[in-house]
């Protein structure tokens, strides 16, 4: 009943919006929709546009996006109009820009459900830190906070919150409270997760910038599935306080909040603007690292890069569509004279093994603790919990059968220690994590000596709904870099082409390991025709400026070779 109440509340909020949110897109709207956020900010500064006008245009398209994809949770447009008039700084670096937020981010006066029914009906009393930075949140004593008071005036307008999966541990975005979010390119497929509502909204054109979180790929995989841009910041570069989560206290693989955008130019401008606001003056978890223009400039001006291409993680080879996108980028870079080499880094499977044990060291107890009786669970998270609850003697027998009868050492290895950990056991896995990170650092610096890497973001394009039951462990291409805490960006490249991306005649499903079978079970180039496909651009830790500049170089290279990604058109 609680879930139905929230959905009815959302229906009522949308139905009761002023008529301007339900009418056709005008020529004035089209002009606003065609502009980058930097151009819109300049128009606000010059009083050419008013923030409320920009808000109403994007609010109108957001309502259309929701009608198609069920991407929104809290619809805050009436409140946002008030904020646009009274609470934002019209001279800030994001003056008048509507910004969408993952449902887990706290906005005063609204629930932060995270898809759990027990979190509804409990609106937060005040804005979380991220929202205070985004809005004109300078409400402190000028005498005590003279410097930070100025820095808080960024000027953006939170206007909607977006859908996610219950548990936050899925590349789908479905829950009982808000329902299922679908991919705007094909309603039979997921928009990604856990920040899938954001990717659906931005891909459709209902916004230009948003904020999500990422613990195993949750801003990157949605960007790949839906055809937008995102940046996975290293821990400490983006504020993280003032949120709700399904796994409070989980620090084995820390979650990070990070930006997402419809275009690369917007992603760069947004990230630079946020960091320029010195978020460490708000949030103790943020490193006091200003925007480093020298690193951005060096990456833009370097004549010849050494680029590492990770063709496979050794667990799940990329499907033909994802392999083609990777080769398209590698070839374009090679044609521009860059030194492009295939690499074999320290075992990515080892990272999947270590990371999965750390992420679920509590035995899945924490995310389970928020469920009410009978509440729907994500099929992938349910699978993890199913194997976790098998009594250990029986689980050991199953492990032996998988390893020695099925001869599947990959799947067996993941099962071997799949149980809740004592503090003693947890510390041992943390020590393994740190040793692995040191091994990667040594390989990158002393052996590979790379400027950056490119990899598939996932073995497949978007999964069909309920597909995570099988594909839950196929997350190695993104999860690897959560463990390493490397900065990664997602750059959409192409779309699945049924004529180019069929499995080869020599493909043998029965020869795959258990993880790969879960991914390839759902690969169908005919059914997936037209779905977006991206690449992942990887730098080392805390290299946000460099990764964004490299993404800009790559996109320019693709464009010069006729291969720049075509965004989904905004329907009139």
C-alpha positions, 0 to 999 in steps of 0.5 A: 500500500505504501508503494501505491501511495507514493506512485499515486502521489507522483501521478497527482503531482504531475497531473496538477502541474501548471498547463505549461508543463503539459503543452507542446514544445515551442520554438523558445523551448527548442532554442533553450534545448539546443544550448549547452549549460555554459551558453545557458549560464551566460544568458542568465548572467546577461539577463537574456534568459530567466532561470525559471524559463529554463526550468520550465522548458526542461521540466516539460521534457522531463515529464515526457521522458517520464511518461515514456520511461518511468524515470522520475521519483520525486517531482519537485517542479513547483518547489523548484520554481520557488527556488529559481526565484528566491534561493539560487545565485543568478551569478553562480557558475551554474546559474539557472541550470536545472539539475536532476538527482538520483533518488538517494540524494537528500532534498529538504521536504522530500523522501529519500526512499532508495526504493525501500517502502519503509523509507517513505513518508519520512521527508528530510528536514533539510537539504543534503550537502550536495544540494546546498552547494548546488542551490544558493545555500549561503545561510551561514554567518558572514563573519564566521564563513566569509570565504565559504559563503561566497563559494556556496553560491553555485546557482543550480536548480534541483527539479526532479529525483530519479529512479534506481534499483532497490538495494542499489546493487543492480544494472537495472532500476526497478523497485516496488515504491516507484516501479520499473524504469525502462531504456528510452531507446527500447522499452524492453531493456534496462536503462542501467543501474543503479543510476538508471533513472538519470541516464534515461532522463538525460538520454531522452533530453529531459535534462542536461546534467545530473548526479549519481553514485557508483560502487561497481559501475552505477554511473558508468553502466547506465551511461553505456546502456542509455547513450550519455556521458559520465565520470566516475570520480575517485573517492574524495573528489566529489561530495558524498555526505547528505545521502541515503544508501542501502549499505551504510558503513560499507567501505570495503569498496567505497561508493562515490557520487559523480556527475552525468551529462547529456553531452561531453561539453556539459560534463566537463563544464559541470565537473569543473564548476562543482570542484571550483566551488571548493566542496571540501569547505562543506564536506569533510570527505572531500580532498582540498584539491582545486581544479588543476588547469595544468593537467587539463592543458597538458592532456589537451596539448600532448602530441602522442599518447600511449594508449592501453587497450584492455580487450578482455577482462579474462572473465567475460569477453566483450560481445561483438557490439562492444568489441566493435566500439572499442576497436573503433576508438582504438583505430581512430586514435591509431590513425591520429598517430598515437601509440595504441597497444593491447595490454595484459594488466594484473588479473582483473578476475582477481579484482572481481574476486576481492571486490565481491567479497569486500562489498558483501562482507556482511553476508548481504545482511545490511541491504536485506535489513531494509526490506518489509515482508513481501517486498520485491527484490532485484533479481541480481541482488536476490541471487547474491543473497540466495548463494549467501544463505546456502549452508556452508557445507552444501555450498562447499559441495556445490563449489567442488562440483562446479570446479571439478565436474563442470571445470569452471574455475572462474565461477567456483572461485567466486563461490569459494568464500561467499559467506559473511566475514568476521572482522578478522577475515575482512581485514585479510581481504582488505590487505589483499585489496591493498596489495592488488592496488600496489601491483596495478600501480607498479604495472602502470608506472613501470611496465606499461607506462600508459597515458590512459586506457580504453576498455569496454564498459560492460561485456554487453549492451543493455540487459533486458528486464530481469536479466541481472538474475543471470548477469549479476556477476558480469560487472568486472569492467567497471568494478575493477576500477572501483577497487583501484579507485581510478578515475573513469569516463564513459563516452558513447561511440555507436549503436548496436547494428544487427548486420555487424554485431552478430555472434560468429558461427564459431561461437560456442555458448557451452564453452563459457564459464558461469559468469560469461554464460549469464551475460551472453544468455541475453546477447541478441544483436537483432533484438538489441539493434539501435541500443547505445554502445560506449567505451570506458576511458581510464586514468589513474587515481584523482585524474579527473581533469586529465580523463575529461580532456582525453575524452574530449580528444577522443571524441574530436578524433571520432568526429574527424573520422565520421564516427561521433555518437549521435544523441537521441533526438528530443521529440517535439 
